[in-house]
Amino acid sequence: MEGIGGRKILVSGGGSGIGRATAIRFARLGADVAVLDINAKGAAETLDAVAVAGRRGLFVPTDVTDFAQVKDSVAKVLAEFGQIDVLASLVGWNEHSFFMQQEPEFWHKVVAINLWGQIHVVRAVLDPMIERRRGAIVTVASDAGRVGTNGETIYAAAKGGVIAFTKSLAREVTRFGIRVNCVCPGVTDTPMFQSVAEHQPEILQAVVKLIPMKRIARPDEPAETIVFLASDSASYITGQTLSVNGGLNML
């Protein structure tokens, strides 16, 4: 991964799962890492791993659904780090259930976290990136947003929005030297998926049967793709959506 050493990285949703794996991978490649999350305990564990890698870490507790709070948090990161070279935007949340059984409050929460949360964080980092005329942004959606998923209708709609947002933004900001790409993990062994598998183990068994690689992903596997797209090794890649799914969906 070229050009990661010495960079200043912002990871939203870095307190667990793929976000934590991404933050740690950046640190092991020589980057300093700031984490935005509402999960203080998880973020502390992430920063412990960043410190073990010998890099500087920063945690700013943030509810990404609140744009004013996001702007304040990004300002704190800039004050501490001086710049943000890379944003990895990973905040996401869902509970597996069927659309016809859900209340509007659930729909709004899913969209607020998964779509508006990404839009808020991306907008907050753009001005300083444009001023420096360089930067890399990697959003994280889901294969649910590309092909649809049973029991994840509103989540899929929000993640589809992230994909469309990423592509359109890439066209808008490339002239400022900013690349924007999207990673779509498939089924991954994260706390969110573990909560589903714990209560509905038949879902895990059914999904594994469908995956050509016959296993779900480790969090470090989509993290590697996120870091690659943020690196100079991907210097001619922008506006792309890349699935990391073991072949479950081949798009």
GUMILUM-862806 format. One record per residue (C-alpha): chain; x, y, z. Coordinates in Angstrom, 1 decimal. Layout:
[r A; [X; Y; Z]]
...
This chain:
[r A; [0.0; 0.0; 0.0]]
[r A; [1.9; 3.1; -1.2]]
[r A; [1.6; 6.5; 0.5]]
[r A; [-0.1; 5.5; 3.8]]
[r A; [2.9; 6.1; 6.1]]
[r A; [2.7; 9.4; 7.9]]
[r A; [-0.9; 10.1; 6.7]]
[r A; [-3.6; 11.4; 9.0]]
[r A; [-6.7; 9.1; 8.8]]
[r A; [-10.2; 9.7; 10.0]]
[r A; [-12.3; 6.5; 10.6]]
[r A; [-16.0; 7.0; 11.4]]
[r A; [-17.4; 3.9; 13.0]]
[r A; [-14.0; 2.8; 14.1]]
[r A; [-15.1; 1.4; 17.5]]
[r A; [-15.7; -2.2; 16.3]]
[r A; [-16.0; -4.6; 13.4]]
[r A; [-14.7; -3.5; 10.0]]
[r A; [-14.1; 0.0; 11.2]]
[r A; [-11.8; -1.2; 14.0]]
[r A; [-9.9; -3.5; 11.5]]
[r A; [-9.5; -0.6; 9.1]]
[r A; [-8.1; 1.7; 11.8]]
[r A; [-5.6; -0.9; 12.9]]
[r A; [-4.5; -1.7; 9.4]]
[r A; [-3.9; 2.0; 8.7]]
[r A; [-1.8; 2.3; 11.9]]
[r A; [0.2; -0.8; 11.1]]
[r A; [1.1; 0.9; 7.8]]
[r A; [2.4; 4.0; 9.6]]
[r A; [-0.6; 6.3; 9.7]]
[r A; [-2.1; 8.3; 12.7]]
[r A; [-5.7; 7.5; 13.2]]
[r A; [-8.7; 9.5; 14.6]]
[r A; [-11.9; 7.6; 15.4]]
[r A; [-15.4; 8.9; 15.5]]
[r A; [-17.9; 6.7; 17.2]]
[r A; [-20.6; 6.6; 19.9]]
[r A; [-19.0; 3.5; 21.4]]
[r A; [-16.4; 4.8; 23.8]]
[r A; [-15.4; 1.4; 25.1]]
[r A; [-14.9; 0.0; 21.6]]
[r A; [-13.0; 3.0; 20.4]]
[r A; [-10.7; 2.8; 23.4]]
[r A; [-9.9; -0.8; 22.4]]
[r A; [-9.2; 0.3; 18.9]]
[r A; [-6.9; 3.1; 20.0]]
[r A; [-5.0; 0.6; 22.3]]
[r A; [-4.2; -1.4; 19.1]]
[r A; [-3.2; 1.8; 17.3]]
[r A; [-0.8; 2.5; 20.1]]
[r A; [0.6; -1.0; 19.9]]
[r A; [1.4; -0.3; 16.3]]
[r A; [3.4; 2.7; 17.4]]
[r A; [1.1; 5.4; 16.0]]
[r A; [-0.9; 8.3; 17.4]]
[r A; [-4.6; 7.8; 18.0]]
[r A; [-7.5; 10.1; 18.8]]
[r A; [-11.1; 9.4; 19.8]]
[r A; [-13.8; 11.9; 19.5]]
[r A; [-17.2; 10.7; 20.7]]
[r A; [-19.7; 11.5; 17.9]]
[r A; [-23.3; 10.8; 16.9]]
[r A; [-23.0; 11.0; 13.1]]
[r A; [-26.7; 11.6; 12.7]]
[r A; [-26.1; 15.1; 14.2]]
[r A; [-24.4; 17.3; 11.5]]
[r A; [-23.5; 20.1; 14.0]]
[r A; [-21.8; 17.5; 16.2]]
[r A; [-20.0; 15.9; 13.3]]
[r A; [-18.6; 19.3; 12.2]]
[r A; [-17.4; 20.0; 15.8]]
[r A; [-15.7; 16.6; 15.9]]
[r A; [-14.0; 17.0; 12.6]]
[r A; [-12.7; 20.4; 13.8]]
[r A; [-11.2; 18.8; 16.8]]
[r A; [-9.5; 16.2; 14.6]]
[r A; [-8.1; 19.0; 12.4]]
[r A; [-6.9; 20.9; 15.5]]
[r A; [-5.1; 17.9; 16.8]]
[r A; [-3.7; 16.4; 13.5]]
[r A; [-3.4; 19.5; 11.4]]
[r A; [-5.0; 17.8; 8.4]]
[r A; [-7.1; 14.8; 7.2]]
[r A; [-5.6; 13.0; 4.3]]
[r A; [-8.1; 10.1; 4.3]]
[r A; [-11.7; 9.6; 5.4]]
[r A; [-12.9; 6.0; 5.8]]
[r A; [-16.6; 6.3; 6.5]]
[r A; [-17.9; 3.1; 8.0]]
[r A; [-20.8; 3.9; 10.3]]
[r A; [-23.7; 1.5; 9.9]]
[r A; [-26.5; -0.2; 11.8]]
[r A; [-29.4; -2.5; 11.2]]
[r A; [-31.6; -5.1; 12.8]]
[r A; [-32.8; -8.0; 10.6]]
[r A; [-36.6; -7.8; 10.2]]
[r A; [-39.2; -7.6; 7.5]]
[r A; [-40.4; -4.3; 6.0]]
[r A; [-44.1; -5.0; 6.6]]
[r A; [-43.4; -5.6; 10.3]]
[r A; [-41.4; -2.4; 10.9]]
[r A; [-42.5; 1.0; 12.3]]
[r A; [-41.6; 4.3; 10.6]]
[r A; [-39.3; 5.2; 13.6]]
[r A; [-37.2; 2.2; 12.6]]
[r A; [-37.0; 3.3; 9.0]]
[r A; [-35.9; 6.8; 10.0]]
[r A; [-33.2; 5.5; 12.3]]
[r A; [-31.7; 3.1; 9.7]]
[r A; [-31.6; 5.9; 7.1]]
[r A; [-30.3; 8.5; 9.6]]
[r A; [-27.3; 6.3; 10.5]]
[r A; [-26.5; 4.5; 7.3]]
[r A; [-27.1; 7.3; 4.7]]
[r A; [-27.2; 10.7; 6.5]]
[r A; [-24.4; 9.7; 8.8]]
[r A; [-22.1; 9.1; 5.8]]
[r A; [-23.2; 12.3; 4.1]]
[r A; [-22.6; 14.3; 7.3]]
[r A; [-19.0; 13.0; 7.8]]
[r A; [-18.1; 13.4; 4.1]]
[r A; [-19.3; 16.9; 3.9]]
[r A; [-17.5; 17.9; 7.1]]
[r A; [-14.1; 16.8; 5.7]]
[r A; [-14.5; 18.2; 2.2]]
[r A; [-13.6; 21.8; 2.7]]
[r A; [-10.1; 21.2; 4.2]]
[r A; [-9.4; 18.5; 1.5]]
[r A; [-10.5; 21.0; -1.3]]
[r A; [-8.3; 23.7; 0.2]]
[r A; [-5.3; 21.3; 0.1]]
[r A; [-6.4; 19.9; -3.3]]
[r A; [-5.9; 16.4; -2.2]]
[r A; [-7.6; 13.6; -0.3]]
[r A; [-9.1; 10.2; -0.5]]
[r A; [-12.6; 9.2; 0.7]]
[r A; [-13.8; 5.6; 1.0]]
[r A; [-17.4; 5.1; 1.9]]
[r A; [-18.7; 1.7; 3.1]]
[r A; [-22.1; 0.5; 1.9]]
[r A; [-23.1; -3.1; 1.5]]
[r A; [-24.0; -5.7; -1.1]]
[r A; [-27.5; -5.2; 0.1]]
[r A; [-27.5; -1.8; -1.6]]
[r A; [-26.4; -3.4; -4.9]]
[r A; [-28.6; -6.5; -5.2]]
[r A; [-31.2; -6.2; -2.3]]
[r A; [-31.4; -8.5; 0.7]]
[r A; [-34.4; -10.3; 2.2]]
[r A; [-35.1; -8.8; 5.6]]
[r A; [-33.0; -5.7; 5.0]]
[r A; [-35.2; -3.5; 2.8]]
[r A; [-34.7; -0.1; 4.3]]
[r A; [-31.0; -0.9; 5.1]]
[r A; [-30.6; -1.8; 1.4]]
[r A; [-32.3; 1.4; 0.4]]
[r A; [-29.9; 3.5; 2.6]]
[r A; [-26.8; 1.6; 1.4]]
[r A; [-27.9; 2.0; -2.2]]
[r A; [-28.1; 5.7; -1.5]]
[r A; [-24.5; 5.6; -0.2]]
[r A; [-23.4; 4.0; -3.5]]
[r A; [-25.1; 6.6; -5.6]]
[r A; [-23.8; 9.4; -3.4]]
[r A; [-20.3; 8.1; -3.8]]
[r A; [-20.4; 8.0; -7.5]]
[r A; [-21.9; 11.4; -7.9]]
[r A; [-19.6; 13.0; -5.4]]
[r A; [-16.6; 11.5; -7.2]]
[r A; [-17.6; 13.3; -10.4]]
[r A; [-17.9; 16.5; -8.4]]
[r A; [-14.6; 16.6; -6.5]]
[r A; [-12.1; 14.9; -8.8]]
[r A; [-11.1; 18.3; -10.1]]
[r A; [-9.9; 19.1; -6.6]]
[r A; [-7.6; 16.1; -6.4]]
[r A; [-10.0; 14.1; -4.3]]
[r A; [-10.8; 10.5; -5.0]]
[r A; [-14.0; 8.9; -3.7]]
[r A; [-14.8; 5.2; -3.8]]
[r A; [-17.1; 2.7; -2.1]]
[r A; [-16.6; -0.7; -0.6]]
[r A; [-19.5; -3.1; -0.3]]
[r A; [-18.8; -5.9; 2.2]]
[r A; [-20.8; -9.0; 2.0]]
[r A; [-21.6; -11.0; 5.1]]
[r A; [-18.9; -10.3; 7.6]]
[r A; [-18.2; -11.5; 11.1]]
[r A; [-19.0; -8.2; 12.9]]
[r A; [-20.9; -7.6; 16.2]]
[r A; [-23.9; -6.6; 14.1]]
[r A; [-24.0; -9.9; 12.2]]
[r A; [-23.2; -11.9; 15.4]]
[r A; [-26.3; -10.5; 17.0]]
[r A; [-28.4; -11.8; 14.1]]
[r A; [-26.6; -15.2; 14.0]]
[r A; [-27.1; -15.6; 17.8]]
[r A; [-30.9; -15.2; 17.5]]
[r A; [-31.4; -16.7; 14.1]]
[r A; [-28.6; -19.3; 13.5]]
[r A; [-30.4; -20.7; 10.5]]
[r A; [-29.6; -17.5; 8.7]]
[r A; [-25.9; -18.0; 9.1]]
[r A; [-26.1; -21.6; 7.9]]
[r A; [-28.2; -20.6; 4.9]]
[r A; [-25.9; -17.8; 3.9]]
[r A; [-22.7; -19.9; 4.2]]
[r A; [-24.2; -22.5; 1.8]]
[r A; [-24.7; -19.8; -0.8]]
[r A; [-21.2; -18.3; -0.6]]
[r A; [-18.8; -19.9; -3.1]]
[r A; [-15.9; -19.6; -0.6]]
[r A; [-18.1; -21.4; 2.0]]
[r A; [-17.4; -18.9; 4.8]]
[r A; [-18.2; -15.4; 5.9]]
[r A; [-15.6; -12.6; 5.8]]
[r A; [-13.2; -11.6; 8.6]]
[r A; [-13.4; -7.9; 9.3]]
[r A; [-9.8; -7.5; 8.2]]
[r A; [-10.7; -8.6; 4.6]]
[r A; [-12.9; -5.7; 3.6]]
[r A; [-10.6; -3.5; 5.7]]
[r A; [-7.7; -4.4; 3.3]]
[r A; [-9.8; -3.2; 0.3]]
[r A; [-10.7; 0.1; 2.1]]
[r A; [-7.0; 0.8; 2.8]]
[r A; [-6.0; -0.1; -0.8]]
[r A; [-8.6; 2.4; -2.2]]
[r A; [-7.3; 5.1; 0.2]]
[r A; [-3.7; 4.5; -0.8]]
[r A; [-1.6; 5.8; -3.6]]
[r A; [-1.7; 2.3; -5.1]]
[r A; [-5.2; 3.2; -6.2]]
[r A; [-4.2; 6.7; -7.5]]
[r A; [-6.2; 6.3; -10.8]]
[r A; [-9.3; 4.8; -9.2]]
[r A; [-12.3; 7.0; -8.4]]
[r A; [-16.1; 6.6; -8.5]]
[r A; [-16.0; 2.8; -8.2]]
[r A; [-17.9; 0.4; -6.1]]
[r A; [-16.1; -2.8; -5.1]]
[r A; [-17.7; -5.8; -3.4]]
[r A; [-15.8; -8.0; -0.9]]
[r A; [-18.2; -10.9; -0.6]]
[r A; [-16.5; -14.2; -1.2]]
[r A; [-18.3; -14.5; -4.6]]
[r A; [-21.9; -14.4; -3.1]]
[r A; [-22.9; -11.7; -5.7]]
[r A; [-20.8; -11.4; -8.8]]
[r A; [-21.5; -8.0; -10.3]]
